[in-house]
Amino acid sequence: MHFFRSIVLALLPTAAFAAKKTVDRFDKFHAKALVSTPLKLDDPLYGQLTAAPRDYSVAVLLTALESRFGCVLCREFQPEWDLLSRGWTKGDKKGESRLLFATLDFMDGKNTFQSLGLQTAPVLLLFQPTTGPHAVADIGPVRYDFVNGPQSAEQIHDWISRQLHDRPHPPIQRPINWVRGFAITTTLLGTVTFISVAWPYVLPVIQNRNVWAAISLISILLFTSGHMYNHIRKVPYVAGDGRGGVSYFAGGFQNQYGLETQIVAAMYGLLSFATISLALKVPRIADPKSQQVAVIIWGSIIFVMYSFLLSVFRIKNGGYPFWLPPFS
């Protein structure tokens, strides 16, 4: 009995020394993090920082930043990682969350990459405490893979917060983008100045009924001829007719070409313009002979274009029985 008691008493100083050693290790690295974070690691420092026992957590980003490795994702994520580590460390100067941020580049940690069997980068590892009030049973690191491309600092912050659910989570504070604010302010001031100067000249154009009538007619012609259909279906502009030529019109009501839409819109526009001229312009002509010539010209245009329109409709619907010369 006395023998076992002696052994326990002899081991107590050793356990106390080990506990003191891991506390001193966190304090040492936390002091360095307050000066510069994330901590820059190499193989020996990585082993020292992640060695068990530990009563703190470590988030280590394994990356490859040199351009010769071609890791675009590594270079894109590095500013977000720096922002996260600086914000967390600044908001937790006393180390109450017991979390350290570190970065291990491939050039400084080839042995570590090899021992972990890593073939890609970046990889984020979160080591949980093995001793203390936050200790977990699984001493292995929790891995975060960047399978969905570049991640933001906020996304990684949420992930780490879920792993450290019982500890403080200092928020991220992004720096104010003064250049963007200056550019937006300058653009707004320039726009207001331009509108103020040009308004007396722009207002009569905006209030002109003919301008709005033209815009309305053009929009109506575009949409009734199938312009929106082309954008939705991504139709071809033209297609071959199978005989070495070009087909401008697609058969069937569920098919059409891009050029077909433009031709139909032009026909609709010409028919509309001829009808408006006959109704409004021709009656105002004072000379009877000139008026008669105008009626013949516009009437002929309507007849020919309507004949062409019927011929196009027969292409779309082969069973349509009606037609007008000169197009059959």
C-alpha positions in Angstrom: 0.0 0.0 0.0 2.8 2.4 0.9 4.6 1.4 -2.2 1.7 2.5 -4.6 1.3 5.7 -2.6 4.9 6.5 -3.1 4.6 5.9 -6.8 1.6 8.3 -7.0 3.4 10.9 -5.0 6.4 10.6 -7.3 4.3 11.0 -10.4 2.4 14.1 -9.2 5.3 16.5 -9.8 5.7 15.1 -13.3 2.1 15.6 -14.2 2.1 19.1 -12.8 5.2 19.9 -14.8 3.6 18.6 -18.0 0.5 20.7 -17.4 2.6 23.8 -16.7 4.6 23.1 -19.8 1.5 23.1 -22.1 0.2 26.3 -20.5 3.6 27.9 -21.0 3.5 26.8 -24.7 0.1 28.5 -25.3 1.2 31.7 -23.6 4.4 31.8 -25.7 2.6 31.3 -29.0 -0.2 33.6 -28.1 2.2 36.4 -27.3 3.7 35.9 -30.8 0.3 35.9 -32.3 -0.5 39.3 -30.8 2.4 40.7 -32.6 1.9 38.9 -35.9 -0.9 36.5 -36.9 -1.3 33.9 -38.4 1.9 32.3 -37.1 4.3 31.3 -39.8 5.3 27.7 -39.3 7.9 25.2 -40.5 8.2 21.5 -39.9 9.7 21.8 -36.3 7.3 24.6 -35.2 4.3 22.6 -36.6 5.3 19.6 -34.6 5.8 21.7 -31.5 2.6 23.7 -31.8 0.4 20.6 -32.5 2.1 18.2 -30.1 0.0 16.5 -27.4 -0.8 17.1 -24.6 -2.2 20.6 -25.3 -5.0 22.5 -23.6 -5.6 24.8 -26.5 -6.9 24.6 -30.1 -4.9 25.3 -33.3 -6.2 26.2 -36.7 -3.5 25.5 -39.3 -3.8 26.4 -43.0 -1.6 24.2 -45.2 -1.0 26.1 -48.4 1.3 26.5 -51.4 1.6 30.2 -52.3 4.5 30.2 -54.7 3.4 30.8 -58.3 5.3 27.8 -59.7 2.8 25.5 -57.9 -0.1 27.1 -59.7 -2.4 27.1 -56.7 -4.8 29.9 -57.6 -7.1 29.0 -54.8 -4.3 29.3 -52.2 -3.5 32.9 -53.3 -7.2 33.8 -53.4 -8.0 32.5 -49.9 -4.8 33.8 -48.2 -6.2 37.4 -47.7 -9.4 36.0 -46.2 -7.4 33.7 -43.8 -5.2 36.7 -42.7 -8.3 38.8 -42.1 -9.9 36.0 -40.0 -6.9 35.4 -37.9 -6.2 39.1 -37.3 -9.8 39.8 -36.4 -10.1 36.8 -34.0 -6.8 37.5 -32.3 -7.5 41.2 -32.0 -10.9 40.5 -30.4 -9.4 37.9 -28.0 -6.3 39.5 -26.7 -6.5 37.6 -23.4 -6.7 34.3 -25.1 -10.0 33.3 -23.6 -11.0 31.2 -26.7 -7.7 29.2 -26.4 -7.3 29.3 -30.2 -4.2 29.9 -32.3 -4.0 30.6 -36.0 -1.1 29.4 -38.1 0.0 28.9 -41.7 2.3 26.2 -43.0 3.5 26.8 -46.6 4.6 23.8 -48.7 8.1 25.2 -49.1 8.6 25.3 -45.3 6.8 22.1 -44.4 7.5 19.5 -47.1 7.9 16.7 -44.5 4.6 17.6 -42.9 2.8 17.6 -46.2 4.3 14.2 -46.9 3.5 12.7 -43.5 -0.1 13.8 -43.9 -0.3 12.4 -47.4 -1.6 15.7 -48.9 -1.7 15.9 -52.7 -3.7 19.2 -52.9 -3.8 22.6 -51.2 -5.1 24.5 -49.4 -6.2 22.3 -46.5 -7.4 23.6 -43.1 -6.8 21.5 -40.0 -8.3 22.3 -36.6 -6.6 20.6 -33.6 -8.7 20.4 -30.5 -7.4 20.3 -26.9 -6.4 16.9 -25.5 -6.4 18.1 -21.9 -8.3 20.7 -19.9 -11.9 21.7 -19.7 -12.3 21.7 -23.6 -10.6 18.4 -24.2 -12.1 16.0 -26.8 -11.8 12.3 -27.1 -10.6 12.3 -30.7 -7.1 13.8 -30.7 -6.9 13.9 -34.5 -7.4 17.2 -36.4 -10.8 18.1 -38.0 -10.2 18.8 -41.7 -11.9 21.4 -43.8 -11.6 20.8 -47.6 -12.2 23.6 -50.1 -14.4 21.5 -52.4 -16.6 24.5 -53.4 -13.9 26.9 -54.5 -12.7 30.0 -52.6 -14.2 30.5 -49.2 -14.8 33.8 -47.4 -13.5 34.6 -43.9 -17.1 34.6 -42.7 -17.6 31.0 -43.9 -14.5 29.7 -42.1 -15.4 31.7 -39.0 -18.8 30.0 -38.9 -17.1 26.6 -39.3 -14.6 27.2 -36.5 -17.3 28.6 -34.2 -19.3 25.4 -34.6 -16.3 23.4 -33.6 -15.6 25.7 -30.6 -19.3 26.0 -29.5 -18.5 26.5 -25.8 -15.9 29.3 -26.2 -15.9 33.0 -27.3 -16.1 33.7 -31.0 -14.7 37.2 -31.8 -16.4 38.7 -34.8 -14.7 39.6 -38.1 -14.2 43.3 -38.8 -13.5 44.0 -42.4 -11.5 47.2 -43.0 -13.3 50.1 -44.7 -12.7 50.1 -48.4 -11.9 53.8 -48.8 -11.1 53.5 -52.5 -14.5 52.0 -53.2 -16.3 54.6 -51.2 -14.4 57.4 -53.0 -15.2 55.9 -56.4 -18.9 55.6 -55.5 -19.1 59.1 -54.2 -17.3 60.5 -57.3 -19.6 58.6 -59.6 -22.7 59.8 -57.8 -21.5 63.5 -57.8 -20.6 63.2 -61.5 -24.0 61.7 -62.3 -25.9 64.4 -60.4 -23.8 67.1 -62.1 -24.4 65.7 -65.6 -28.1 65.4 -65.0 -28.2 69.0 -63.7 -26.4 70.4 -66.8 -28.1 68.2 -69.4 -31.6 68.2 -67.9 -32.9 71.3 -69.9 -31.8 69.5 -73.1 -32.9 66.0 -72.1 -36.4 67.0 -70.8 -37.9 68.0 -74.2 -36.7 64.6 -75.6 -38.2 62.7 -72.7 -41.5 64.6 -73.0 -41.7 64.2 -76.8 -44.6 61.9 -77.7 -43.0 60.9 -81.0 -40.0 59.5 -79.2 -42.1 57.4 -76.9 -44.3 56.3 -79.9 -41.2 55.2 -81.7 -39.8 53.3 -78.7 -43.2 51.6 -78.2 -43.5 50.6 -81.8 -40.0 49.2 -82.0 -40.6 47.2 -78.7 -43.9 45.9 -80.0 -42.4 44.8 -83.3 -39.4 43.1 -81.6 -41.5 41.1 -79.1 -44.3 40.2 -81.5 -41.8 38.8 -84.0 -40.2 36.5 -81.4 -37.2 38.4 -80.1 -37.7 37.0 -76.5 -38.1 33.5 -77.8 -34.7 33.7 -79.4 -33.1 34.6 -76.1 -34.9 31.9 -74.2 -34.3 29.1 -76.6 -30.8 30.3 -77.9 -31.8 29.6 -81.5 -29.3 29.7 -84.4 -29.1 32.7 -86.6 -29.6 30.8 -89.8 -29.3 27.1 -90.9 -28.5 25.1 -94.0 -31.3 23.9 -96.2 -29.6 20.6 -97.0 -28.8 21.5 -100.6 -25.8 23.7 -100.0 -27.9 26.9 -99.4 -29.1 28.8 -96.5 -32.6 28.6 -94.9 -33.9 31.8 -93.4 -37.2 30.4 -92.1 -37.7 27.4 -89.9 -40.7 25.1 -90.5 -43.2 24.7 -87.8 -44.5 27.0 -85.1 -42.1 25.7 -82.4 -38.9 26.6 -84.4 -37.4 29.8 -85.7 -34.1 31.4 -86.6 -32.6 34.7 -85.5 -32.6 36.2 -88.9 -36.2 35.1 -89.4 -37.2 37.3 -86.4 -35.5 40.3 -87.9 -37.2 39.8 -91.3 -40.6 39.4 -89.8 -40.1 42.5 -87.6 -39.1 44.5 -90.7 -42.2 43.3 -92.5 -44.4 44.2 -89.6 -42.7 47.6 -89.4 -43.1 48.4 -93.1 -46.8 47.3 -93.0 -47.4 49.5 -90.0 -45.6 52.5 -91.5 -47.6 52.1 -94.8 -50.9 51.8 -92.9 -50.1 54.9 -90.8 -49.1 56.9 -93.9 -52.3 56.0 -95.7 -54.4 57.0 -92.7 -52.6 60.1 -91.6 -50.2 61.4 -94.2 -51.9 60.9 -97.5 -55.2 62.8 -96.6 -53.1 65.9 -95.9 -51.6 66.0 -99.4 -53.3 69.0 -101.1 -52.5 68.1 -104.7 -55.0 65.4 -106.0 -52.6 63.8 -108.4 -49.8 63.5 -105.8 -52.4 62.1 -103.4 -53.5 59.6 -105.9 -49.9 58.5 -106.6 -49.2 58.2 -102.8 -52.3 56.0 -102.4 -51.1 53.7 -105.2 -47.6 53.5 -103.9 -48.5 52.8 -100.3 -51.3 50.4 -101.3 -48.9 48.5 -103.5 -46.4 48.2 -100.7 -49.1 46.9 -98.4 -50.2 44.4 -101.0 -46.7 43.1 -101.8 -45.6 42.9 -98.1 -48.8 41.2 -97.1 -48.3 38.7 -99.9 -44.8 38.0 -98.7 -46.1 37.7 -95.1 -48.6 35.0 -96.2 -45.9 33.1 -98.1 -43.8 33.1 -94.9 -46.8 31.8 -92.9 -47.3 29.0 -95.5 -43.6 28.0 -94.8 -44.4 27.8 -91.0 -47.7 26.0 -91.7 -47.7 23.9 -94.9 -51.4 23.3 -94.7 -52.4 27.0 -94.9 -54.6 27.2 -98.1 -54.4 31.0 -98.8 -51.9 33.0 -100.8 -51.6 36.3 -102.7 -49.4 37.0 -105.8 -46.7 37.8 -106.5 -45.6 35.3 -103.7 -47.1 31.9 -103.7 
